[in-house]
């Protein structure tokens, strides 16, 4: 099962490292932070950068939620266990877990989608994670080379910003 831990924004990496070093392997299978790749312009040149997809959140997989919860309580940097109920917290539902699996690779990294741009800025996804979410696109920003998709995650509507790379145009 996958669990989400809220932490201080910008401290995701530090928190994940503390969790990896502190939590015994019998309580935790993996600790990760989904990240997206995108292109960003610095001094006139496009560069590939990596950014945290869900700022302020760290993800943990475990088959021992009670033990995991007890061990996590010993870490002071954690601010909140999402979905907490009674003595431990609840896992992401299947749809939310599937969202993260479908959008990223097995290391939870979200690559840049290759798109073609036609008349009226109509786009066609050639390859990449956006291919599974074409119906969820709510905004395309060709200047920033990113697309916003609308998804339901952790019980609320949320926009995720994914990187795009433009390839040759298509004829509709």
Phi and psi in radians as a Rosetta constraint file:
Dihedral C 1 N 2 CA 2 C 2 CIRCULARHARMONIC -1.836 0.35
Dihedral N 2 CA 2 C 2 N 3 CIRCULARHARMONIC 2.382 0.35
Dihedral C 2 N 3 CA 3 C 3 CIRCULARHARMONIC -2.193 0.35
Dihedral N 3 CA 3 C 3 N 4 CIRCULARHARMONIC 2.640 0.35
Dihedral C 3 N 4 CA 4 C 4 CIRCULARHARMONIC -2.042 0.35
Dihedral N 4 CA 4 C 4 N 5 CIRCULARHARMONIC 2.322 0.35
Dihedral C 4 N 5 CA 5 C 5 CIRCULARHARMONIC -2.074 0.35
Dihedral N 5 CA 5 C 5 N 6 CIRCULARHARMONIC 2.224 0.35
Dihedral C 5 N 6 CA 6 C 6 CIRCULARHARMONIC -1.508 0.35
Dihedral N 6 CA 6 C 6 N 7 CIRCULARHARMONIC 2.405 0.35
Dihedral C 6 N 7 CA 7 C 7 CIRCULARHARMONIC -2.430 0.35
Dihedral N 7 CA 7 C 7 N 8 CIRCULARHARMONIC -3.119 0.35
Dihedral C 7 N 8 CA 8 C 8 CIRCULARHARMONIC -1.199 0.35
Dihedral N 8 CA 8 C 8 N 9 CIRCULARHARMONIC 2.302 0.35
Dihedral C 8 N 9 CA 9 C 9 CIRCULARHARMONIC -1.005 0.35
Dihedral N 9 CA 9 C 9 N 10 CIRCULARHARMONIC 2.375 0.35
Dihedral C 9 N 10 CA 10 C 10 CIRCULARHARMONIC 1.536 0.35
Dihedral N 10 CA 10 C 10 N 11 CIRCULARHARMONIC -0.182 0.35
Dihedral C 10 N 11 CA 11 C 11 CIRCULARHARMONIC -1.874 0.35
Dihedral N 11 CA 11 C 11 N 12 CIRCULARHARMONIC 0.226 0.35
Dihedral C 11 N 12 CA 12 C 12 CIRCULARHARMONIC -1.013 0.35
Dihedral N 12 CA 12 C 12 N 13 CIRCULARHARMONIC -0.830 0.35
Dihedral C 12 N 13 CA 13 C 13 CIRCULARHARMONIC -1.097 0.35
Dihedral N 13 CA 13 C 13 N 14 CIRCULARHARMONIC -0.799 0.35
Dihedral C 13 N 14 CA 14 C 14 CIRCULARHARMONIC -1.090 0.35
Dihedral N 14 CA 14 C 14 N 15 CIRCULARHARMONIC -0.758 0.35
Dihedral C 14 N 15 CA 15 C 15 CIRCULARHARMONIC -1.123 0.35
Dihedral N 15 CA 15 C 15 N 16 CIRCULARHARMONIC -0.781 0.35
Dihedral C 15 N 16 CA 16 C 16 CIRCULARHARMONIC -1.068 0.35
Dihedral N 16 CA 16 C 16 N 17 CIRCULARHARMONIC -0.695 0.35
Dihedral C 16 N 17 CA 17 C 17 CIRCULARHARMONIC -1.136 0.35
Dihedral N 17 CA 17 C 17 N 18 CIRCULARHARMONIC -0.738 0.35
Dihedral C 17 N 18 CA 18 C 18 CIRCULARHARMONIC -1.087 0.35
Dihedral N 18 CA 18 C 18 N 19 CIRCULARHARMONIC -0.750 0.35
Dihedral C 18 N 19 CA 19 C 19 CIRCULARHARMONIC -1.081 0.35
Dihedral N 19 CA 19 C 19 N 20 CIRCULARHARMONIC -0.816 0.35
Dihedral C 19 N 20 CA 20 C 20 CIRCULARHARMONIC -1.052 0.35
Dihedral N 20 CA 20 C 20 N 21 CIRCULARHARMONIC -0.652 0.35
Dihedral C 20 N 21 CA 21 C 21 CIRCULARHARMONIC -1.401 0.35
Dihedral N 21 CA 21 C 21 N 22 CIRCULARHARMONIC -0.470 0.35
Dihedral C 21 N 22 CA 22 C 22 CIRCULARHARMONIC -1.663 0.35
Dihedral N 22 CA 22 C 22 N 23 CIRCULARHARMONIC -0.728 0.35
Dihedral C 22 N 23 CA 23 C 23 CIRCULARHARMONIC -1.388 0.35
Dihedral N 23 CA 23 C 23 N 24 CIRCULARHARMONIC 2.214 0.35
Dihedral C 23 N 24 CA 24 C 24 CIRCULARHARMONIC -1.130 0.35
Dihedral N 24 CA 24 C 24 N 25 CIRCULARHARMONIC 2.594 0.35
Dihedral C 24 N 25 CA 25 C 25 CIRCULARHARMONIC -1.102 0.35
Dihedral N 25 CA 25 C 25 N 26 CIRCULARHARMONIC -0.416 0.35
Dihedral C 25 N 26 CA 26 C 26 CIRCULARHARMONIC -1.267 0.35
Dihedral N 26 CA 26 C 26 N 27 CIRCULARHARMONIC -0.261 0.35
Dihedral C 26 N 27 CA 27 C 27 CIRCULARHARMONIC -1.739 0.35
Dihedral N 27 CA 27 C 27 N 28 CIRCULARHARMONIC -0.358 0.35
Dihedral C 27 N 28 CA 28 C 28 CIRCULARHARMONIC -2.463 0.35
Dihedral N 28 CA 28 C 28 N 29 CIRCULARHARMONIC 2.344 0.35
Dihedral C 28 N 29 CA 29 C 29 CIRCULARHARMONIC -1.596 0.35
Dihedral N 29 CA 29 C 29 N 30 CIRCULARHARMONIC -0.739 0.35
Dihedral C 29 N 30 CA 30 C 30 CIRCULARHARMONIC -2.673 0.35
Dihedral N 30 CA 30 C 30 N 31 CIRCULARHARMONIC 2.657 0.35
Dihedral C 30 N 31 CA 31 C 31 CIRCULARHARMONIC -2.347 0.35
Dihedral N 31 CA 31 C 31 N 32 CIRCULARHARMONIC 2.178 0.35
Dihedral C 31 N 32 CA 32 C 32 CIRCULARHARMONIC -2.602 0.35
Dihedral N 32 CA 32 C 32 N 33 CIRCULARHARMONIC 2.870 0.35
Dihedral C 32 N 33 CA 33 C 33 CIRCULARHARMONIC -2.253 0.35
Dihedral N 33 CA 33 C 33 N 34 CIRCULARHARMONIC 1.934 0.35
Dihedral C 33 N 34 CA 34 C 34 CIRCULARHARMONIC -1.071 0.35
Dihedral N 34 CA 34 C 34 N 35 CIRCULARHARMONIC 2.298 0.35
Dihedral C 34 N 35 CA 35 C 35 CIRCULARHARMONIC -2.231 0.35
Dihedral N 35 CA 35 C 35 N 36 CIRCULARHARMONIC 2.637 0.35
Dihedral C 35 N 36 CA 36 C 36 CIRCULARHARMONIC -2.002 0.35
Dihedral N 36 CA 36 C 36 N 37 CIRCULARHARMONIC 2.541 0.35
Dihedral C 36 N 37 CA 37 C 37 CIRCULARHARMONIC -1.697 0.35
Dihedral N 37 CA 37 C 37 N 38 CIRCULARHARMONIC 2.552 0.35
Dihedral C 37 N 38 CA 38 C 38 CIRCULARHARMONIC -2.742 0.35
Dihedral N 38 CA 38 C 38 N 39 CIRCULARHARMONIC 2.887 0.35
Dihedral C 38 N 39 CA 39 C 39 CIRCULARHARMONIC -1.713 0.35
Dihedral N 39 CA 39 C 39 N 40 CIRCULARHARMONIC 2.393 0.35
Dihedral C 39 N 40 CA 40 C 40 CIRCULARHARMONIC -2.376 0.35
Dihedral N 40 CA 40 C 40 N 41 CIRCULARHARMONIC 2.459 0.35
Dihedral C 40 N 41 CA 41 C 41 CIRCULARHARMONIC -1.633 0.35
Dihedral N 41 CA 41 C 41 N 42 CIRCULARHARMONIC 2.165 0.35
Dihedral C 41 N 42 CA 42 C 42 CIRCULARHARMONIC -2.190 0.35
Dihedral N 42 CA 42 C 42 N 43 CIRCULARHARMONIC 2.159 0.35
Dihedral C 42 N 43 CA 43 C 43 CIRCULARHARMONIC 0.892 0.35
Dihedral N 43 CA 43 C 43 N 44 CIRCULARHARMONIC 0.729 0.35
Dihedral C 43 N 44 CA 44 C 44 CIRCULARHARMONIC 1.464 0.35
Dihedral N 44 CA 44 C 44 N 45 CIRCULARHARMONIC 0.030 0.35
Dihedral C 44 N 45 CA 45 C 45 CIRCULARHARMONIC -2.151 0.35
Dihedral N 45 CA 45 C 45 N 46 CIRCULARHARMONIC 2.448 0.35
Dihedral C 45 N 46 CA 46 C 46 CIRCULARHARMONIC -1.432 0.35
Dihedral N 46 CA 46 C 46 N 47 CIRCULARHARMONIC 2.279 0.35
Dihedral C 46 N 47 CA 47 C 47 CIRCULARHARMONIC -2.240 0.35
Dihedral N 47 CA 47 C 47 N 48 CIRCULARHARMONIC 2.505 0.35
Dihedral C 47 N 48 CA 48 C 48 CIRCULARHARMONIC -1.439 0.35
Dihedral N 48 CA 48 C 48 N 49 CIRCULARHARMONIC 2.226 0.35
Dihedral C 48 N 49 CA 49 C 49 CIRCULARHARMONIC -2.184 0.35
Dihedral N 49 CA 49 C 49 N 50 CIRCULARHARMONIC 2.795 0.35
Dihedral C 49 N 50 CA 50 C 50 CIRCULARHARMONIC -2.063 0.35
Dihedral N 50 CA 50 C 50 N 51 CIRCULARHARMONIC 2.301 0.35
Dihedral C 50 N 51 CA 51 C 51 CIRCULARHARMONIC -2.317 0.35
Dihedral N 51 CA 51 C 51 N 52 CIRCULARHARMONIC 2.648 0.35
Dihedral C 51 N 52 CA 52 C 52 CIRCULARHARMONIC -1.178 0.35
Dihedral N 52 CA 52 C 52 N 53 CIRCULARHARMONIC 2.285 0.35
Dihedral C 52 N 53 CA 53 C 53 CIRCULARHARMONIC -1.329 0.35
Dihedral N 53 CA 53 C 53 N 54 CIRCULARHARMONIC -0.797 0.35
Dihedral C 53 N 54 CA 54 C 54 CIRCULARHARMONIC -1.970 0.35
Dihedral N 54 CA 54 C 54 N 55 CIRCULARHARMONIC 1.588 0.35
Dihedral C 54 N 55 CA 55 C 55 CIRCULARHARMONIC -1.111 0.35
Dihedral N 55 CA 55 C 55 N 56 CIRCULARHARMONIC 2.332 0.35
Dihedral C 55 N 56 CA 56 C 56 CIRCULARHARMONIC 1.539 0.35
Dihedral N 56 CA 56 C 56 N 57 CIRCULARHARMONIC 0.147 0.35
Dihedral C 56 N 57 CA 57 C 57 CIRCULARHARMONIC -2.280 0.35
Dihedral N 57 CA 57 C 57 N 58 CIRCULARHARMONIC 2.481 0.35
Dihedral C 57 N 58 CA 58 C 58 CIRCULARHARMONIC -2.159 0.35
Dihedral N 58 CA 58 C 58 N 59 CIRCULARHARMONIC 2.439 0.35
Dihedral C 58 N 59 CA 59 C 59 CIRCULARHARMONIC -1.890 0.35
Dihedral N 59 CA 59 C 59 N 60 CIRCULARHARMONIC 2.444 0.35
Dihedral C 59 N 60 CA 60 C 60 CIRCULARHARMONIC -2.330 0.35
Dihedral N 60 CA 60 C 60 N 61 CIRCULARHARMONIC 2.404 0.35
Dihedral C 60 N 61 CA 61 C 61 CIRCULARHARMONIC -1.894 0.35
Dihedral N 61 CA 61 C 61 N 62 CIRCULARHARMONIC 2.434 0.35
Dihedral C 61 N 62 CA 62 C 62 CIRCULARHARMONIC -2.811 0.35
Dihedral N 62 CA 62 C 62 N 63 CIRCULARHARMONIC 2.625 0.35
Dihedral C 62 N 63 CA 63 C 63 CIRCULARHARMONIC -1.836 0.35
Dihedral N 63 CA 63 C 63 N 64 CIRCULARHARMONIC 0.030 0.35
Dihedral C 63 N 64 CA 64 C 64 CIRCULARHARMONIC -2.176 0.35
Dihedral N 64 CA 64 C 64 N 65 CIRCULARHARMONIC 1.198 0.35
Dihedral C 64 N 65 CA 65 C 65 CIRCULARHARMONIC -1.077 0.35
Dihedral N 65 CA 65 C 65 N 66 CIRCULARHARMONIC -0.614 0.35
Dihedral C 65 N 66 CA 66 C 66 CIRCULARHARMONIC -1.147 0.35
Dihedral N 66 CA 66 C 66 N 67 CIRCULARHARMONIC -0.823 0.35
Dihedral C 66 N 67 CA 67 C 67 CIRCULARHARMONIC -1.143 0.35
Dihedral N 67 CA 67 C 67 N 68 CIRCULARHARMONIC -0.709 0.35
Dihedral C 67 N 68 CA 68 C 68 CIRCULARHARMONIC -1.058 0.35
Dihedral N 68 CA 68 C 68 N 69 CIRCULARHARMONIC -0.814 0.35
Dihedral C 68 N 69 CA 69 C 69 CIRCULARHARMONIC -1.037 0.35
Dihedral N 69 CA 69 C 69 N 70 CIRCULARHARMONIC -0.786 0.35
Dihedral C 69 N 70 CA 70 C 70 CIRCULARHARMONIC -1.066 0.35
Dihedral N 70 CA 70 C 70 N 71 CIRCULARHARMONIC -0.756 0.35
Dihedral C 70 N 71 CA 71 C 71 CIRCULARHARMONIC -1.194 0.35
Dihedral N 71 CA 71 C 71 N 72 CIRCULARHARMONIC -0.688 0.35
Dihedral C 71 N 72 CA 72 C 72 CIRCULARHARMONIC -1.155 0.35
Dihedral N 72 CA 72 C 72 N 73 CIRCULARHARMONIC -0.515 0.35
Dihedral C 72 N 73 CA 73 C 73 CIRCULARHARMONIC -1.099 0.35
Dihedral N 73 CA 73 C 73 N 74 CIRCULARHARMONIC -0.346 0.35
Dihedral C 73 N 74 CA 74 C 74 CIRCULARHARMONIC -1.404 0.35
Dihedral N 74 CA 74 C 74 N 75 CIRCULARHARMONIC -0.164 0.35
Dihedral C 74 N 75 CA 75 C 75 CIRCULARHARMONIC -1.706 0.35
Dihedral N 75 CA 75 C 75 N 76 CIRCULARHARMONIC 1.985 0.35
Dihedral C 75 N 76 CA 76 C 76 CIRCULARHARMONIC -1.214 0.35
Dihedral N 76 CA 76 C 76 N 77 CIRCULARHARMONIC -0.400 0.35
Dihedral C 76 N 77 CA 77 C 77 CIRCULARHARMONIC -1.229 0.35
Dihedral N 77 CA 77 C 77 N 78 CIRCULARHARMONIC -0.325 0.35
Dihedral C 77 N 78 CA 78 C 78 CIRCULARHARMONIC -1.322 0.35
Dihedral N 78 CA 78 C 78 N 79 CIRCULARHARMONIC 2.330 0.35
Dihedral C 78 N 79 CA 79 C 79 CIRCULARHARMONIC -1.757 0.35
Dihedral N 79 CA 79 C 79 N 80 CIRCULARHARMONIC -0.531 0.35
Dihedral C 79 N 80 CA 80 C 80 CIRCULARHARMONIC -2.867 0.35
Dihedral N 80 CA 80 C 80 N 81 CIRCULARHARMONIC 2.424 0.35
Dihedral C 80 N 81 CA 81 C 81 CIRCULARHARMONIC -1.690 0.35
Dihedral N 81 CA 81 C 81 N 82 CIRCULARHARMONIC 2.058 0.35
Dihedral C 81 N 82 CA 82 C 82 CIRCULARHARMONIC -1.316 0.35
Dihedral N 82 CA 82 C 82 N 83 CIRCULARHARMONIC 2.425 0.35
Dihedral C 82 N 83 CA 83 C 83 CIRCULARHARMONIC 1.382 0.35
Dihedral N 83 CA 83 C 83 N 84 CIRCULARHARMONIC 0.310 0.35
Dihedral C 83 N 84 CA 84 C 84 CIRCULARHARMONIC -1.102 0.35
Dihedral N 84 CA 84 C 84 N 85 CIRCULARHARMONIC 2.325 0.35
Dihedral C 84 N 85 CA 85 C 85 CIRCULARHARMONIC -2.559 0.35
Dihedral N 85 CA 85 C 85 N 86 CIRCULARHARMONIC 2.219 0.35
Dihedral C 85 N 86 CA 86 C 86 CIRCULARHARMONIC 1.039 0.35
Dihedral N 86 CA 86 C 86 N 87 CIRCULARHARMONIC -2.126 0.35
Dihedral C 86 N 87 CA 87 C 87 CIRCULARHARMONIC -1.639 0.35
Dihedral N 87 CA 87 C 87 N 88 CIRCULARHARMONIC -0.101 0.35
Dihedral C 87 N 88 CA 88 C 88 CIRCULARHARMONIC -2.599 0.35
Dihedral N 88 CA 88 C 88 N 89 CIRCULARHARMONIC -2.980 0.35
Dihedral C 88 N 89 CA 89 C 89 CIRCULARHARMONIC -1.990 0.35
Dihedral N 89 CA 89 C 89 N 90 CIRCULARHARMONIC 2.862 0.35
Dihedral C 89 N 90 CA 90 C 90 CIRCULARHARMONIC -1.702 0.35
Dihedral N 90 CA 90 C 90 N 91 CIRCULARHARMONIC 2.661 0.35
Dihedral C 90 N 91 CA 91 C 91 CIRCULARHARMONIC -1.374 0.35
Dihedral N 91 CA 91 C 91 N 92 CIRCULARHARMONIC 2.885 0.35
Dihedral C 91 N 92 CA 92 C 92 CIRCULARHARMONIC -1.113 0.35
Dihedral N 92 CA 92 C 92 N 93 CIRCULARHARMONIC 2.617 0.35
Dihedral C 92 N 93 CA 93 C 93 CIRCULARHARMONIC -1.336 0.35
Dihedral N 93 CA 93 C 93 N 94 CIRCULARHARMONIC 2.954 0.35
Dihedral C 93 N 94 CA 94 C 94 CIRCULARHARMONIC -1.026 0.35
Dihedral N 94 CA 94 C 94 N 95 CIRCULARHARMONIC -0.698 0.35
Dihedral C 94 N 95 CA 95 C 95 CIRCULARHARMONIC -1.131 0.35
Dihedral N 95 CA 95 C 95 N 96 CIRCULARHARMONIC -0.717 0.35
Dihedral C 95 N 96 CA 96 C 96 CIRCULARHARMONIC -1.192 0.35
Dihedral N 96 CA 96 C 96 N 97 CIRCULARHARMONIC -0.717 0.35
Dihedral C 96 N 97 CA 97 C 97 CIRCULARHARMONIC -1.115 0.35
Dihedral N 97 CA 97 C 97 N 98 CIRCULARHARMONIC -0.743 0.35
Dihedral C 97 N 98 CA 98 C 98 CIRCULARHARMONIC -1.097 0.35
Dihedral N 98 CA 98 C 98 N 99 CIRCULARHARMONIC -0.658 0.35
Dihedral C 98 N 99 CA 99 C 99 CIRCULARHARMONIC -0.972 0.35
Dihedral N 99 CA 99 C 99 N 100 CIRCULARHARMONIC -0.864 0.35
Dihedral C 99 N 100 CA 100 C 100 CIRCULARHARMONIC -1.184 0.35
Dihedral N 100 CA 100 C 100 N 101 CIRCULARHARMONIC -0.677 0.35
Dihedral C 100 N 101 CA 101 C 101 CIRCULARHARMONIC -1.117 0.35
Dihedral N 101 CA 101 C 101 N 102 CIRCULARHARMONIC -0.719 0.35
Dihedral C 101 N 102 CA 102 C 102 CIRCULARHARMONIC -1.316 0.35
Dihedral N 102 CA 102 C 102 N 103 CIRCULARHARMONIC -0.483 0.35
Dihedral C 102 N 103 CA 103 C 103 CIRCULARHARMONIC -1.524 0.35
Dihedral N 103 CA 103 C 103 N 104 CIRCULARHARMONIC -0.464 0.35
Dihedral C 103 N 104 CA 104 C 104 CIRCULARHARMONIC -2.038 0.35
Dihedral N 104 CA 104 C 104 N 105 CIRCULARHARMONIC 3.109 0.35
Dihedral C 104 N 105 CA 105 C 105 CIRCULARHARMONIC -1.563 0.35
Dihedral N 105 CA 105 C 105 N 106 CIRCULARHARMONIC -2.963 0.35
Dihedral C 105 N 106 CA 106 C 106 CIRCULARHARMONIC -1.218 0.35
Dihedral N 106 CA 106 C 106 N 107 CIRCULARHARMONIC -0.265 0.35
Dihedral C 106 N 107 CA 107 C 107 CIRCULARHARMONIC -1.716 0.35
Dihedral N 107 CA 107 C 107 N 108 CIRCULARHARMONIC 0.175 0.35
Dihedral C 107 N 108 CA 108 C 108 CIRCULARHARMONIC 1.187 0.35
Dihedral N 108 CA 108 C 108 N 109 CIRCULARHARMONIC 0.515 0.35
Dihedral C 108 N 109 CA 109 C 109 CIRCULARHARMONIC -1.776 0.35
Dihedral N 109 CA 109 C 109 N 110 CIRCULARHARMONIC 2.328 0.35
Dihedral C 109 N 110 CA 110 C 110 CIRCULARHARMONIC -1.802 0.35
Dihedral N 110 CA 110 C 110 N 111 CIRCULARHARMONIC 1.998 0.35
Dihedral C 110 N 111 CA 111 C 111 CIRCULARHARMONIC -1.369 0.35
Dihedral N 111 CA 111 C 111 N 112 CIRCULARHARMONIC -3.139 0.35
Dihedral C 111 N 112 CA 112 C 112 CIRCULARHARMONIC -1.551 0.35
Dihedral N 112 CA 112 C 112 N 113 CIRCULARHARMONIC 2.290 0.35
Dihedral C 112 N 113 CA 113 C 113 CIRCULARHARMONIC -1.485 0.35
Dihedral N 113 CA 113 C 113 N 114 CIRCULARHARMONIC 2.443 0.35
Dihedral C 113 N 114 CA 114 C 114 CIRCULARHARMONIC -1.614 0.35
Dihedral N 114 CA 114 C 114 N 115 CIRCULARHARMONIC 2.255 0.35
Dihedral C 114 N 115 CA 115 C 115 CIRCULARHARMONIC -2.228 0.35
Dihedral N 115 CA 115 C 115 N 116 CIRCULARHARMONIC 2.758 0.35
Dihedral C 115 N 116 CA 116 C 116 CIRCULARHARMONIC -1.959 0.35
Dihedral N 116 CA 116 C 116 N 117 CIRCULARHARMONIC 2.469 0.35
Dihedral C 116 N 117 CA 117 C 117 CIRCULARHARMONIC -1.984 0.35
Dihedral N 117 CA 117 C 117 N 118 CIRCULARHARMONIC 2.216 0.35
Dihedral C 117 N 118 CA 118 C 118 CIRCULARHARMONIC -1.921 0.35
Dihedral N 118 CA 118 C 118 N 119 CIRCULARHARMONIC -2.842 0.35
Dihedral C 118 N 119 CA 119 C 119 CIRCULARHARMONIC -1.007 0.35
Dihedral N 119 CA 119 C 119 N 120 CIRCULARHARMONIC 2.481 0.35
Dihedral C 119 N 120 CA 120 C 120 CIRCULARHARMONIC 1.146 0.35
Dihedral N 120 CA 120 C 120 N 121 CIRCULARHARMONIC 0.440 0.35
Dihedral C 120 N 121 CA 121 C 121 CIRCULARHARMONIC 1.022 0.35
Dihedral N 121 CA 121 C 121 N 122 CIRCULARHARMONIC 0.455 0.35
Dihedral C 121 N 122 CA 122 C 122 CIRCULARHARMONIC -1.196 0.35
Dihedral N 122 CA 122 C 122 N 123 CIRCULARHARMONIC 2.333 0.35
Dihedral C 122 N 123 CA 123 C 123 CIRCULARHARMONIC -1.986 0.35
Dihedral N 123 CA 123 C 123 N 124 CIRCULARHARMONIC 2.662 0.35
Dihedral C 123 N 124 CA 124 C 124 CIRCULARHARMONIC -2.284 0.35
Dihedral N 124 CA 124 C 124 N 125 CIRCULARHARMONIC 2.234 0.35
Dihedral C 124 N 125 CA 125 C 125 CIRCULARHARMONIC -1.459 0.35
Dihedral N 125 CA 125 C 125 N 126 CIRCULARHARMONIC 2.136 0.35
Dihedral C 125 N 126 CA 126 C 126 CIRCULARHARMONIC -1.503 0.35
Dihedral N 126 CA 126 C 126 N 127 CIRCULARHARMONIC -0.816 0.35
Dihedral C 126 N 127 CA 127 C 127 CIRCULARHARMONIC -2.822 0.35
Dihedral N 127 CA 127 C 127 N 128 CIRCULARHARMONIC 2.824 0.35
Dihedral C 127 N 128 CA 128 C 128 CIRCULARHARMONIC 2.017 0.35
Dihedral N 128 CA 128 C 128 N 129 CIRCULARHARMONIC 3.096 0.35
Dihedral C 128 N 129 CA 129 C 129 CIRCULARHARMONIC -1.093 0.35
Dihedral N 129 CA 129 C 129 N 130 CIRCULARHARMONIC -0.445 0.35
Dihedral C 129 N 130 CA 130 C 130 CIRCULARHARMONIC -1.152 0.35
Dihedral N 130 CA 130 C 130 N 131 CIRCULARHARMONIC -0.373 0.35
Dihedral C 130 N 131 CA 131 C 131 CIRCULARHARMONIC -0.978 0.35
Dihedral N 131 CA 131 C 131 N 132 CIRCULARHARMONIC -0.603 0.35
Dihedral C 131 N 132 CA 132 C 132 CIRCULARHARMONIC -1.400 0.35
Dihedral N 132 CA 132 C 132 N 133 CIRCULARHARMONIC -0.146 0.35
Dihedral C 132 N 133 CA 133 C 133 CIRCULARHARMONIC -2.263 0.35
Dihedral N 133 CA 133 C 133 N 134 CIRCULARHARMONIC 0.413 0.35
Dihedral C 133 N 134 CA 134 C 134 CIRCULARHARMONIC -0.998 0.35
Dihedral N 134 CA 134 C 134 N 135 CIRCULARHARMONIC -0.623 0.35
Dihedral C 134 N 135 CA 135 C 135 CIRCULARHARMONIC -1.297 0.35
Dihedral N 135 CA 135 C 135 N 136 CIRCULARHARMONIC -0.189 0.35
Dihedral C 135 N 136 CA 136 C 136 CIRCULARHARMONIC -1.681 0.35
Dihedral N 136 CA 136 C 136 N 137 CIRCULARHARMONIC -0.029 0.35
Dihedral C 136 N 137 CA 137 C 137 CIRCULARHARMONIC -1.174 0.35
Dihedral N 137 CA 137 C 137 N 138 CIRCULARHARMONIC 2.223 0.35
Dihedral C 137 N 138 CA 138 C 138 CIRCULARHARMONIC -2.036 0.35
Dihedral N 138 CA 138 C 138 N 139 CIRCULARHARMONIC -0.292 0.35
Dihedral C 138 N 139 CA 139 C 139 CIRCULARHARMONIC -2.730 0.35
Dihedral N 139 CA 139 C 139 N 140 CIRCULARHARMONIC 2.428 0.35
Dihedral C 139 N 140 CA 140 C 140 CIRCULARHARMONIC -2.138 0.35
Dihedral N 140 CA 140 C 140 N 141 CIRCULARHARMONIC 2.185 0.35
Dihedral C 140 N 141 CA 141 C 141 CIRCULARHARMONIC -2.094 0.35
Dihedral N 141 CA 141 C 141 N 142 CIRCULARHARMONIC 1.617 0.35
Dihedral C 141 N 142 CA 142 C 142 CIRCULARHARMONIC -1.159 0.35
Dihedral N 142 CA 142 C 142 N 143 CIRCULARHARMONIC -0.557 0.35
Dihedral C 142 N 143 CA 143 C 143 CIRCULARHARMONIC -1.120 0.35
Dihedral N 143 CA 143 C 143 N 144 CIRCULARHARMONIC -0.762 0.35
Dihedral C 143 N 144 CA 144 C 144 CIRCULARHARMONIC -1.490 0.35
Dihedral N 144 CA 144 C 144 N 145 CIRCULARHARMONIC -0.145 0.35
Dihedral C 144 N 145 CA 145 C 145 CIRCULARHARMONIC 0.999 0.35
Dihedral N 145 CA 145 C 145 N 146 CIRCULARHARMONIC 0.933 0.35
Dihedral C 145 N 146 CA 146 C 146 CIRCULARHARMONIC -2.593 0.35
Dihedral N 146 CA 146 C 146 N 147 CIRCULARHARMONIC 2.701 0.35
Dihedral C 146 N 147 CA 147 C 147 CIRCULARHARMONIC -2.170 0.35
Dihedral N 147 CA 147 C 147 N 148 CIRCULARHARMONIC 2.440 0.35
Dihedral C 147 N 148 CA 148 C 148 CIRCULARHARMONIC -1.783 0.35
Dihedral N 148 CA 148 C 148 N 149 CIRCULARHARMONIC 2.296 0.35
Dihedral C 148 N 149 CA 149 C 149 CIRCULARHARMONIC -2.050 0.35
Dihedral N 149 CA 149 C 149 N 150 CIRCULARHARMONIC 2.569 0.35
Dihedral C 149 N 150 CA 150 C 150 CIRCULARHARMONIC -1.744 0.35
Dihedral N 150 CA 150 C 150 N 151 CIRCULARHARMONIC 2.176 0.35
Dihedral C 150 N 151 CA 151 C 151 CIRCULARHARMONIC -2.381 0.35
Dihedral N 151 CA 151 C 151 N 152 CIRCULARHARMONIC 2.840 0.35
Dihedral C 151 N 152 CA 152 C 152 CIRCULARHARMONIC -1.770 0.35
Dihedral N 152 CA 152 C 152 N 153 CIRCULARHARMONIC 2.158 0.35
Dihedral C 152 N 153 CA 153 C 153 CIRCULARHARMONIC -2.538 0.35
Dihedral N 153 CA 153 C 153 N 154 CIRCULARHARMONIC 2.318 0.35
Dihedral C 153 N 154 CA 154 C 154 CIRCULARHARMONIC 0.946 0.35
Dihedral N 154 CA 154 C 154 N 155 CIRCULARHARMONIC 0.707 0.35
Dihedral C 154 N 155 CA 155 C 155 CIRCULARHARMONIC 1.376 0.35
Dihedral N 155 CA 155 C 155 N 156 CIRCULARHARMONIC 0.172 0.35
Dihedral C 155 N 156 CA 156 C 156 CIRCULARHARMONIC -2.508 0.35
Dihedral N 156 CA 156 C 156 N 157 CIRCULARHARMONIC 2.773 0.35
Dihedral C 156 N 157 CA 157 C 157 CIRCULARHARMONIC -1.305 0.35
Dihedral N 157 CA 157 C 157 N 158 CIRCULARHARMONIC 2.368 0.35
Dihedral C 157 N 158 CA 158 C 158 CIRCULARHARMONIC -2.519 0.35
Dihedral N 158 CA 158 C 158 N 159 CIRCULARHARMONIC 2.574 0.35
Dihedral C 158 N 159 CA 159 C 159 CIRCULARHARMONIC -1.811 0.35
Dihedral N 159 CA 159 C 159 N 160 CIRCULARHARMONIC 2.278 0.35
Dihedral C 159 N 160 CA 160 C 160 CIRCULARHARMONIC -1.932 0.35
Dihedral N 160 CA 160 C 160 N 161 CIRCULARHARMONIC 2.418 0.35
Dihedral C 160 N 161 CA 161 C 161 CIRCULARHARMONIC -1.854 0.35
Dihedral N 161 CA 161 C 161 N 162 CIRCULARHARMONIC 2.103 0.35
Dihedral C 161 N 162 CA 162 C 162 CIRCULARHARMONIC -2.034 0.35
Dihedral N 162 CA 162 C 162 N 163 CIRCULARHARMONIC 2.523 0.35
Dihedral C 162 N 163 CA 163 C 163 CIRCULARHARMONIC -1.341 0.35
Dihedral N 163 CA 163 C 163 N 164 CIRCULARHARMONIC 2.547 0.35
Dihedral C 163 N 164 CA 164 C 164 CIRCULARHARMONIC -2.278 0.35
Dihedral N 164 CA 164 C 164 N 165 CIRCULARHARMONIC 2.707 0.35
Dihedral C 164 N 165 CA 165 C 165 CIRCULARHARMONIC -2.264 0.35
Dihedral N 165 CA 165 C 165 N 166 CIRCULARHARMONIC 2.274 0.35
Dihedral C 165 N 166 CA 166 C 166 CIRCULARHARMONIC -1.528 0.35
Dihedral N 166 CA 166 C 166 N 167 CIRCULARHARMONIC 2.285 0.35
Dihedral C 166 N 167 CA 167 C 167 CIRCULARHARMONIC -2.002 0.35
Dihedral N 167 CA 167 C 167 N 168 CIRCULARHARMONIC -3.030 0.35
Dihedral C 167 N 168 CA 168 C 168 CIRCULARHARMONIC -0.856 0.35
Dihedral N 168 CA 168 C 168 N 169 CIRCULARHARMONIC 2.585 0.35
Dihedral C 168 N 169 CA 169 C 169 CIRCULARHARMONIC -1.253 0.35
Dihedral N 169 CA 169 C 169 N 170 CIRCULARHARMONIC 2.779 0.35
Dihedral C 169 N 170 CA 170 C 170 CIRCULARHARMONIC -2.049 0.35
Dihedral N 170 CA 170 C 170 N 171 CIRCULARHARMONIC 2.790 0.35
Dihedral C 170 N 171 CA 171 C 171 CIRCULARHARMONIC -1.787 0.35
Dihedral N 171 CA 171 C 171 N 172 CIRCULARHARMONIC 2.134 0.35
